[in-house]
Amino acid sequence: MGVNSLRLFLTASLLGSVVFSLTGKPDMASLLKGKAIFEKQCAECHGKDGSGVEGEYDKPLLGDWPLEKLVRVVDRTMPELEPELCRGENAKLVAAYVFETFWQKRGESAPREVALARLTNRQFRQSVADLFAQFSGSRIPVIDEKMTGLRATYYDVKKMNKRHQKKKDRIDGEVDFDFGANAPFEGMNKDGFSVLWQGSIVPIETGWYEFFVHSHNGFSFWINRDGKKASIDETVTGGKEREKSVRLFLLGGRPYPIMLDFFKFKDPVAKVRLRWKPPRGKKEVIPREFLFQQSVPPSLILQQKLPPDDSSAGFERGTMVEQAWDEAVTYAALDAGKYVNERIDSFAKTKPDDPHRAERIEEFLLQLLQFAFREPLSDKQKDFFVRSRFEDSKSLASTVEEVVLLALKSPRFLYPEWQALAKKEKDVHVVATRLALYLWDSLPNERLHQLIEKGNLSKEVQQATLARQMLEDPRARAKFRDFLLHWLEINQNESPKKDPTLFPKFDEEVISDLRRSLIKYLDSVVWEKRGTLDDLLRAGEIPLSPKLAAYYGIEQARQSTFTAFPPYPSEKIGRQGLFTHPYLLAHHSYPDETSPIHRGVFVARKILGRHLRPPKEAISFKSSDFDPSWSMRQKVTALTKSADCMVCHDLINSTGFLLEGFDATGRVRGKTEDKSSSLKVTYLDREGNELPMNGPGDLLRHSLASEASETFFTEELFKYVAKQEPTRYAIASNKTFMKELATSKLTDLYLSLCLEAAKDGFLYAK
């Protein structure tokens, strides 16, 4: 029997009398029969075109199940409440019709038009910071990662903090000192001395940070400020031990100036400690790895709280312009106006007594508008936004604040794709705008504008060279890091918390170190090793602090003079694959026990790229509803045994059960609830093959061999980069290009997606 004949025989055996051609597709007569059944029994809930019906089942009939599973689901569960109406031969016919007509066509009918959207919150803050950095000299410098710690200068003092004589310069890794009644060094005045710590701090994640200074003595503390007004001023001591704090929003991956001026004068003891509480982190002495000796200027980071972006499409996008967001942006723009006014002479390179001060300020505002609008201004724009604002009856300060407000509230600033939609053909300013937006979440800097003016960005080879240079900018690294945290579903959610009576040692320090371990691992694979997605999924090494090594029972904890998180070979510590990193396992668990459902959903969707339908009705899990002698696997099996649940849970459960060898905090275990732990499952892949698996090693091997994992990751990255559906770009339809791209280095994948989307003419007005 030939191959085609064998396939025809096997398929016909499965579907009964549904006749398939030699191409593997049902014949027209079978499709027409299936269509008639669908329209009679299914269209009322799913719509005639399978797109869903509001109030019934509003999700389209799309998915990646093989035909065999679709037949099984229809036969057991459809129509809802009356499954006996469509069984056997009818179920095979309607399943074949759905499979050939709607199923696995995800994205083919997606809208092809660009969705005009505003800057997301992250893009807004980043763009504002970089806009004014063009004039304040606070362009992001490259921080030397070998120069960690703060510069410390030690002085003898007279009369409070009047420095008298410098005694020593050195580098301090952390600021956590208890000098007692003594001086820091022999030969210093123990009754009166001062220490000035200076440098920069580079937080990894974006969010709200709180800084704490604890001391018996006098001090002033600056964070992201110049040396004029301190963030905390405690120079009048009163001789009391106290702690003062300041809270502010910071963009991750960006350096900020930090300075602490401490003094003791006739106090009985001397003590000082500098701590912080990062987002989703613990209160701790600021670790050396975040402190650097380099001095940097401050950045304008808007502190206005912004309503959350729309995330309904699976990625943050600025499609909603509600009143709360508009008000928040207005207040932020007003704050920016005040910031500019305080520095106007520095920005405009003038002086208060300069007879040409108004003209120089006008020139500055015109250049500011050009950067904000991302291209040269027309004469009409110059007149409306700037020149017409200068009036004899109005102060220069009012004019400056008005122009800044107009700039930051203008659609030309807030809607970056406005520029592309207004063009009839490709334009180099659009390419520069997209490169900055896709790689940095920002706008083109002065250098990009200069390249355009000189004609050095018109050729594709010039654009590719520029994009590769932009990739090495700290903002590109920060954005890709944020994407990975988004992909792993840990960017916005709270850190994992566990029942302290069951896991007493799983404290804030362990949780904080776990998150830092994961981020360090991601950065290492992407930027240090320039690895691929396969390298990322393999997780050959996991960085662990001594605290983590102790908690997870790793003997002979490694010591390192270079990092507090030395890498450990994964297999030697019982790990196989990124999804077995203890932070992810703990994150996708309950406070008191594991959750195969949460772990299974995460792995199926994010690692394997499988399509899961959201349940029509959420069912809460209560361990107390089951026999206390049952294992978690038994409980989940009983909870999800109905045909309706198993539509998705045969996939969810199989992947989740493979990770039951780890407890709720991600520790390796050989038994669950004092019972032997079986990790054996039968996994149904996308093609309908039943694959026996026994533990995370098999799951890792399957994920490395799966093209769906690569495709899903690439699509997720594209959405995060462009804030649009990939189908709105011409390059997304080039399946060969996208497939080849998915196996390249992650940095090359990131760069290529940004560059090709930036050059794509699809979004231009036709």
ZAMARGU-4260 file (C-alpha; in steps of 0.2 Angstrom, whole numbers, plus 5000, padded with zeros to 4 digits):
<rodrens>
0) 5000/5000/5000 | 5007/5017/4995 | 5010/5031/5007 | 4995/5041/5001 | 4984/5026/5001
5) 4989/5022/5019 | 4985/5039/5025 | 4968/5039/5016 | 4965/5022/5025 | 4970/5028/5042
10) 4960/5044/5041 | 4945/5035/5034 | 4946/5023/5049 | 4946/5037/5061 | 4932/5047/5053
15) 4921/5034/5047 | 4912/5038/5031 | 4919/5056/5030 | 4929/5054/5014 | 4946/5062/5012
20) 4955/5065/4996 | 4973/5060/4993 | 4978/5077/5000 | 4972/5073/5017 | 4957/5085/5016
25) 4938/5080/5017 | 4929/5080/5000 | 4916/5093/4996 | 4901/5082/5000 | 4907/5079/5018
30) 4911/5097/5020 | 4893/5102/5015 | 4886/5089/5027 | 4896/5096/5041 | 4892/5114/5037
35) 4873/5110/5037 | 4875/5102/5054 | 4886/5116/5061 | 4873/5129/5055 | 4859/5120/5063
40) 4866/5115/5080 | 4882/5126/5082 | 4880/5143/5074 | 4868/5149/5087 | 4882/5150/5099
45) 4897/5151/5088 | 4891/5162/5073 | 4889/5156/5055 | 4907/5161/5052 | 4914/5154/5068
50) 4918/5171/5075 | 4908/5169/5091 | 4891/5177/5097 | 4891/5190/5111 | 4882/5184/5126
55) 4884/5166/5121 | 4902/5160/5116 | 4910/5176/5110 | 4927/5168/5106 | 4931/5163/5088
60) 4934/5145/5083 | 4952/5146/5082 | 4965/5134/5090 | 4979/5122/5087 | 4971/5105/5092
65) 4973/5091/5080 | 4958/5085/5070 | 4957/5069/5081 | 4955/5080/5097 | 4942/5091/5089
70) 4932/5076/5084 | 4933/5069/5102 | 4928/5086/5110 | 4913/5089/5098 | 4907/5071/5101
75) 4908/5073/5120 | 4902/5090/5123 | 4893/5099/5109 | 4880/5106/5108 | 4882/5112/5126
80) 4869/5105/5137 | 4863/5093/5123 | 4879/5083/5118 | 4868/5068/5113 | 4862/5078/5097
85) 4879/5078/5089 | 4888/5062/5091 | 4896/5048/5081 | 4896/5051/5062 | 4888/5069/5064
90) 4902/5074/5076 | 4915/5068/5064 | 4907/5078/5050 | 4905/5094/5059 | 4923/5093/5066
95) 4930/5091/5049 | 4920/5106/5043 | 4926/5117/5058 | 4944/5111/5056 | 4945/5115/5037
100) 4935/5131/5038 | 4940/5140/5054 | 4952/5130/5064 | 4971/5134/5064 | 4968/5150/5054
105) 4973/5161/5069 | 4979/5178/5062 | 4973/5176/5044 | 4958/5186/5046 | 4966/5199/5058
110) 4964/5217/5054 | 4978/5224/5042 | 4976/5242/5046 | 4987/5250/5059 | 4979/5254/5076
115) 4983/5272/5079 | 4988/5272/5097 | 4996/5284/5110 | 5012/5281/5119 | 5011/5268/5133
120) 5015/5274/5150 | 5033/5267/5149 | 5035/5275/5132 | 5029/5292/5138 | 5040/5292/5153
125) 5055/5287/5143 | 5052/5299/5129 | 5050/5314/5141 | 5066/5309/5150 | 5076/5308/5134
130) 5068/5323/5126 | 5075/5334/5139 | 5091/5324/5141 | 5096/5332/5124 | 5098/5348/5132
135) 5104/5344/5150 | 5118/5333/5146 | 5110/5318/5154 | 5111/5306/5139 | 5113/5289/5145
140) 5131/5285/5147 | 5138/5267/5146 | 5141/5262/5164 | 5157/5252/5167 | 5151/5236/5176
145) 5169/5233/5183 | 5168/5250/5192 | 5155/5245/5205 | 5153/5254/5222 | 5153/5272/5227
150) 5168/5284/5228 | 5170/5288/5247 | 5180/5303/5253 | 5184/5304/5272 | 5187/5320/5281
155) 5190/5327/5298 | 5178/5341/5302 | 5177/5356/5314 | 5160/5364/5319 | 5147/5352/5313
160) 5150/5348/5295 | 5163/5360/5291 | 5176/5349/5282 | 5194/5353/5288 | 5205/5340/5281
165) 5204/5326/5268 | 5210/5310/5276 | 5207/5296/5264 | 5199/5291/5247 | 5193/5274/5243
170) 5178/5264/5235 | 5165/5257/5247 | 5154/5243/5240 | 5140/5247/5252 | 5135/5260/5264
175) 5132/5251/5280 | 5144/5256/5294 | 5144/5256/5313 | 5159/5265/5319 | 5154/5266/5337
180) 5164/5278/5347 | 5179/5277/5335 | 5184/5285/5319 | 5184/5276/5303 | 5203/5276/5302
185) 5217/5278/5313 | 5223/5296/5314 | 5206/5303/5311 | 5197/5314/5324 | 5185/5302/5332
190) 5174/5317/5339 | 5172/5325/5322 | 5173/5317/5305 | 5163/5317/5288 | 5161/5305/5274
195) 5155/5309/5256 | 5149/5295/5246 | 5146/5299/5227 | 5142/5290/5211 | 5127/5283/5202
200) 5114/5269/5204 | 5107/5258/5190 | 5090/5250/5195 | 5086/5235/5185 | 5067/5236/5185
205) 5055/5250/5182 | 5044/5255/5196 | 5042/5264/5213 | 5058/5264/5224 | 5060/5269/5242
210) 5077/5274/5249 | 5080/5274/5267 | 5095/5282/5277 | 5097/5276/5295 | 5109/5285/5307
215) 5112/5293/5324 | 5121/5307/5316 | 5119/5321/5303 | 5117/5318/5285 | 5110/5324/5268
220) 5105/5312/5254 | 5102/5316/5235 | 5094/5304/5223 | 5092/5309/5205 | 5095/5327/5209
225) 5109/5340/5207 | 5119/5346/5222 | 5107/5360/5227 | 5092/5353/5236 | 5094/5337/5245
230) 5080/5323/5244 | 5082/5321/5263 | 5090/5334/5273 | 5094/5329/5291 | 5109/5340/5295
235) 5101/5345/5312 | 5103/5329/5321 | 5096/5331/5339 | 5107/5316/5343 | 5093/5303/5340
240) 5094/5287/5330 | 5081/5289/5316 | 5077/5283/5299 | 5071/5294/5285 | 5065/5289/5268
245) 5060/5296/5250 | 5050/5287/5237 | 5051/5290/5218 | 5048/5282/5202 | 5063/5276/5192
250) 5065/5269/5174 | 5075/5253/5174 | 5092/5251/5166 | 5095/5270/5167 | 5109/5277/5179
255) 5104/5291/5191 | 5116/5301/5202 | 5117/5297/5220 | 5126/5305/5235 | 5126/5304/5254
260) 5135/5317/5265 | 5137/5310/5282 | 5145/5318/5298 | 5148/5316/5316 | 5151/5330/5328
265) 5153/5326/5347 | 5140/5313/5346 | 5144/5297/5357 | 5143/5285/5342 | 5143/5285/5323
270) 5132/5274/5312 | 5125/5276/5295 | 5116/5264/5283 | 5109/5266/5266 | 5095/5255/5260
275) 5081/5254/5247 | 5065/5244/5243 | 5064/5240/5225 | 5047/5236/5216 | 5043/5218/5221
280) 5058/5217/5232 | 5063/5218/5250 | 5070/5232/5261 | 5089/5229/5260 | 5106/5238/5260
285) 5108/5243/5242 | 5119/5229/5235 | 5136/5234/5227 | 5130/5227/5210 | 5118/5242/5208
290) 5131/5256/5213 | 5144/5263/5202 | 5158/5275/5203 | 5154/5286/5188 | 5145/5302/5190
295) 5130/5306/5179 | 5118/5320/5178 | 5100/5319/5184 | 5086/5314/5172 | 5068/5320/5172
300) 5058/5305/5177 | 5040/5310/5179 | 5032/5306/5196 | 5014/5307/5191 | 5004/5291/5193
305) 4997/5286/5176 | 4982/5274/5174 | 4987/5257/5168 | 4988/5254/5149 | 4976/5242/5140
310) 4983/5224/5141 | 4967/5215/5134 | 4977/5210/5118 | 4991/5202/5129 | 5003/5216/5128
315) 5002/5234/5134 | 4996/5247/5121 | 4989/5264/5122 | 4972/5262/5114 | 4962/5269/5128
320) 4962/5288/5131 | 4951/5290/5146 | 4949/5306/5156 | 4960/5300/5170 | 4975/5297/5158
325) 4973/5314/5150 | 4973/5322/5167 | 4988/5313/5172 | 4997/5317/5157 | 4992/5336/5158
330) 4999/5337/5176 | 5015/5328/5170 | 5017/5340/5156 | 5015/5355/5169 | 5028/5347/5180
335) 5040/5346/5165 | 5036/5364/5161 | 5042/5369/5179 | 5057/5358/5177 | 5062/5367/5161
340) 5059/5384/5169 | 5071/5380/5183 | 5085/5376/5170 | 5080/5387/5156 | 5096/5397/5155
345) 5106/5381/5155 | 5095/5373/5142 | 5095/5389/5131 | 5113/5393/5134 | 5110/5410/5140
350) 5110/5421/5156 | 5097/5432/5165 | 5105/5448/5159 | 5108/5442/5141 | 5100/5455/5130
355) 5096/5441/5117 | 5089/5430/5131 | 5071/5429/5123 | 5078/5425/5106 | 5089/5411/5113
360) 5075/5404/5123 | 5064/5404/5107 | 5078/5395/5097 | 5078/5382/5111 | 5060/5379/5111
365) 5060/5377/5092 | 5073/5363/5094 | 5063/5355/5108 | 5048/5355/5097 | 5058/5347/5083
370) 5064/5333/5094 | 5046/5331/5102 | 5038/5329/5084 | 5052/5319/5078 | 5055/5328/5062
375) 5058/5346/5056 | 5045/5359/5059 | 5035/5367/5046 | 5034/5386/5046 | 5015/5385/5051
380) 5020/5374/5066 | 5034/5386/5071 | 5022/5400/5072 | 5008/5391/5081 | 5018/5381/5094
385) 5032/5394/5098 | 5032/5411/5090 | 5014/5416/5093 | 5017/5412/5112 | 5029/5426/5114
390) 5019/5441/5120 | 5024/5457/5128 | 5010/5455/5141 | 5016/5437/5146 | 5032/5433/5156
395) 5045/5422/5148 | 5042/5409/5162 | 5024/5407/5157 | 5028/5406/5138 | 5041/5392/5142
400) 5028/5382/5152 | 5015/5385/5139 | 5026/5378/5125 | 5031/5363/5135 | 5013/5359/5139
405) 5008/5361/5120 | 5022/5350/5115 | 5019/5336/5127 | 5000/5336/5124 | 5001/5337/5105
410) 4995/5321/5096 | 5012/5323/5086 | 5021/5318/5102 | 5009/5307/5110 | 5004/5297/5093
415) 5021/5292/5085 | 5013/5283/5071 | 5004/5299/5066 | 5020/5303/5057 | 5019/5287/5046
420) 5001/5288/5042 | 5003/5306/5035 | 5016/5300/5023 | 5013/5295/5005 | 5029/5286/5003
425) 5043/5279/5014 | 5052/5293/5024 | 5068/5292/5034 | 5061/5301/5048 | 5048/5287/5051
430) 5062/5274/5050 | 5071/5284/5064 | 5055/5286/5074 | 5051/5268/5074 | 5069/5262/5078
435) 5069/5273/5093 | 5052/5268/5098 | 5054/5249/5095 | 5072/5248/5102 | 5071/5261/5116
440) 5053/5265/5119 | 5059/5282/5116 | 5061/5295/5102 | 5076/5299/5090 | 5090/5308/5099
445) 5101/5322/5092 | 5113/5310/5084 | 5099/5302/5073 | 5093/5319/5068 | 5110/5324/5063
450) 5112/5308/5053 | 5096/5312/5043 | 5102/5330/5040 | 5118/5324/5033 | 5110/5311/5022
455) 5118/5297/5031 | 5102/5287/5035 | 5094/5285/5019 | 5101/5269/5013 | 5096/5252/5021
460) 5114/5247/5025 | 5116/5264/5035 | 5100/5260/5044 | 5106/5243/5048 | 5122/5249/5055
465) 5113/5262/5066 | 5101/5249/5072 | 5115/5238/5078 | 5123/5253/5087 | 5107/5257/5095
470) 5105/5239/5101 | 5120/5241/5113 | 5112/5256/5122 | 5106/5252/5140 | 5088/5257/5135
475) 5087/5242/5122 | 5094/5230/5135 | 5081/5237/5148 | 5067/5235/5135 | 5071/5217/5131
480) 5073/5213/5149 | 5055/5219/5152 | 5049/5209/5138 | 5056/5193/5145 | 5048/5197/5162
485) 5032/5200/5152 | 5034/5184/5143 | 5036/5174/5159 | 5021/5183/5167 | 5030/5190/5181
490) 5032/5208/5176 | 5016/5215/5184 | 5011/5202/5197 | 5015/5201/5215 | 5030/5191/5221
495) 5026/5173/5227 | 5020/5172/5245 | 5020/5156/5255 | 5012/5150/5271 | 5025/5154/5284
500) 5019/5139/5295 | 5023/5127/5281 | 5038/5136/5273 | 5046/5146/5287 | 5062/5149/5279
505) 5054/5155/5262 | 5056/5173/5268 | 5057/5190/5259 | 5076/5188/5257 | 5074/5171/5248
510) 5060/5178/5237 | 5070/5194/5232 | 5086/5184/5228 | 5075/5172/5218 | 5069/5186/5207
515) 5086/5193/5205 | 5093/5176/5201 | 5080/5174/5187 | 5084/5191/5180 | 5103/5188/5181
520) 5101/5172/5171 | 5090/5180/5158 | 5103/5195/5155 | 5117/5182/5155 | 5110/5172/5141
525) 5104/5186/5130 | 5118/5199/5132 | 5134/5190/5139 | 5133/5174/5130 | 5122/5180/5115
530) 5112/5164/5116 | 5097/5158/5106 | 5079/5154/5112 | 5085/5136/5114 | 5099/5142/5125
535) 5087/5152/5136 | 5075/5137/5137 | 5089/5125/5142 | 5094/5135/5157 | 5111/5126/5158
540) 5116/5137/5173 | 5106/5145/5187 | 5114/5159/5197 | 5111/5157/5216 | 5116/5167/5231
545) 5122/5158/5247 | 5105/5161/5254 | 5096/5152/5240 | 5109/5138/5240 | 5106/5135/5258
550) 5087/5135/5256 | 5087/5123/5241 | 5099/5111/5249 | 5114/5114/5238 | 5129/5107/5247
555) 5146/5116/5245 | 5139/5133/5241 | 5151/5141/5229 | 5161/5157/5234 | 5165/5171/5222
560) 5174/5187/5223 | 5166/5193/5207 | 5147/5191/5210 | 5135/5187/5225 | 5126/5175/5213
565) 5138/5162/5206 | 5131/5151/5192 | 5127/5132/5196 | 5125/5119/5183 | 5107/5115/5182
570) 5107/5097/5181 | 5118/5095/5196 | 5105/5105/5206 | 5090/5095/5200 | 5084/5108/5186
575) 5080/5104/5168 | 5074/5119/5158 | 5069/5137/5161 | 5052/5132/5168 | 5061/5123/5182
580) 5069/5139/5189 | 5062/5140/5207 | 5055/5158/5205 | 5044/5152/5191 | 5039/5136/5200
585) 5035/5146/5216 | 5026/5160/5207 | 5014/5147/5198 | 5009/5139/5215 | 4997/5141/5229
590) 5003/5148/5246 | 5002/5131/5254 | 5004/5119/5240 | 5008/5116/5221 | 4997/5120/5207
595) 4998/5109/5192 | 4985/5120/5184 | 4994/5136/5185 | 5010/5128/5180 | 5002/5119/5166
600) 4994/5134/5159 | 5010/5144/5160 | 5021/5130/5151 | 5007/5126/5138 | 5005/5144/5133
605) 5022/5153/5136 | 5034/5139/5133 | 5025/5127/5120 | 5015/5141/5112 | 4999/5131/5113
610) 4982/5139/5111 | 4971/5138/5126 | 4953/5144/5127 | 4948/5154/5142 | 4935/5144/5153
615) 4917/5150/5151 | 4915/5148/5170 | 4930/5149/5182 | 4930/5135/5195 | 4939/5138/5211
620) 4951/5125/5218 | 4949/5121/5237 | 4960/5108/5244 | 4948/5105/5258 | 4935/5098/5246
625) 4945/5083/5243 | 4951/5068/5253 | 4966/5074/5263 | 4975/5058/5259 | 4975/5062/5240
630) 4990/5069/5231 | 4988/5086/5221 | 4988/5076/5205 | 4973/5066/5211 | 4964/5081/5217
635) 4966/5090/5200 | 4962/5075/5190 | 4945/5073/5200 | 4942/5092/5198 | 4944/5092/5179
640) 4938/5075/5174 | 4922/5082/5166 | 4922/5082/5147 | 4920/5101/5146 | 4935/5103/5157
645) 4946/5091/5148 | 4944/5100/5132 | 4959/5110/5138 | 4964/5101/5154 | 4971/5086/5145
650) 4985/5098/5139 | 4986/5108/5155 | 4986/5093/5167 | 4999/5084/5157 | 5012/5098/5157
655) 5008/5103/5175 | 5009/5085/5182 | 5027/5084/5174 | 5032/5098/5187 | 5025/5089/5202
660) 5043/5084/5207 | 5045/5102/5214 | 5036/5108/5230 | 5027/5125/5231 | 5043/5134/5233
665) 5052/5125/5219 | 5062/5113/5230 | 5066/5096/5222 | 5056/5082/5230 | 5054/5064/5228
670) 5037/5062/5236 | 5021/5072/5237 | 5011/5072/5252 | 5020/5057/5259 | 5016/5047/5243
675) 5026/5041/5229 | 5026/5055/5215 | 5023/5048/5198 | 5028/5061/5184 | 5022/5050/5170
680) 5009/5057/5158 | 5003/5055/5140 | 5005/5072/5131 | 4995/5075/5115 | 5006/5086/5103
685) 4999/5098/5090 | 4999/5085/5077 | 4989/5073/5087 | 5003/5061/5092 | 5002/5054/5109
690) 5019/5056/5117 | 5024/5047/5134 | 5033/5059/5145 | 5041/5056/5162 | 5047/5073/5170
695) 5053/5090/5165 | 5068/5082/5155 | 5055/5075/5142 | 5046/5092/5142 | 5062/5101/5139
700) 5066/5090/5124 | 5049/5093/5117 | 5050/5111/5119 | 5067/5112/5110 | 5060/5102/5096
705) 5044/5112/5094 | 5043/5125/5080 | 5027/5132/5089 | 5038/5138/5104 | 5049/5148/5092
710) 5034/5155/5083 | 5025/5160/5098 | 5040/5168/5106 | 5044/5178/5090 | 5026/5184/5089
715) 5026/5189/5107 | 5042/5199/5105 | 5035/5207/5089 | 5019/5213/5098 | 5029/5219/5113
720) 5041/5229/5102 | 5029/5237/5090 | 5013/5237/5101 | 5003/5231/5086 | 4997/5214/5079
725) 5011/5207/5068 | 4999/5204/5054 | 4999/5223/5052 | 5017/5222/5045 | 5021/5215/5029
730) 5036/5206/5036 | 5025/5195/5047 | 5018/5187/5032 | 5035/5181/5026 | 5034/5164/5035
735) 5052/5158/5029 | 5060/5174/5035 | 5051/5173/5052 | 5055/5155/5054 | 5074/5158/5050
740) 5074/5173/5062 | 5067/5162/5076 | 5082/5151/5077 | 5095/5166/5078 | 5103/5174/5093
745) 5090/5183/5103 | 5099/5199/5101 | 5099/5197/5082 | 5080/5192/5083 | 5077/5207/5093
750) 5087/5218/5081 | 5080/5211/5065 | 5062/5213/5071 | 5064/5231/5076 | 5074/5235/5060
755) 5062/5226/5048 | 5047/5233/5056 | 5054/5251/5056 | 5058/5250/5037 | 5041/5242/5033
760) 5031/5252/5021 | 5014/5243/5026 | 5009/5256/5038 | 5011/5271/5026 | 4995/5279/5020
765) 4990/5271/5003
</rodrens>
